[in-house]
Amino acid sequence: MKKLTINAFLTGVLALSSCSSDDSKDASSSECKTCEIFSVTQEYCNNQDGTVTITTNGQEEIEDLDGATFAQFISGIELLGTCD
């Protein structure tokens, strides 16, 4: 249930994020980010194809970014926790 709530919140954040057609692809977008949300550590890796791989406790899940950039996705995550 907690995962569904987090995913629903992130979808809302991403839906309200502004998109720009001139977004540049920088080297940091290929990096993985480790974040802690509600005392749970997760790793987010940009797949460079509009998806992100989320790893939690060794379990991988691929999520669609729905048109958002990886940076926008991470900004949404940082509303709930901290990322390095």
Buried (B, 14 or more C-beta within 10 A) or exposed (E): EEEEEBEEEBBEBBEEBEEEEEEEEEEEBEEEBEBBBEEEEBBBBBEEEEBBBBBEEEEEEEBEBEEBBBBBBBBBBEEBBEBE
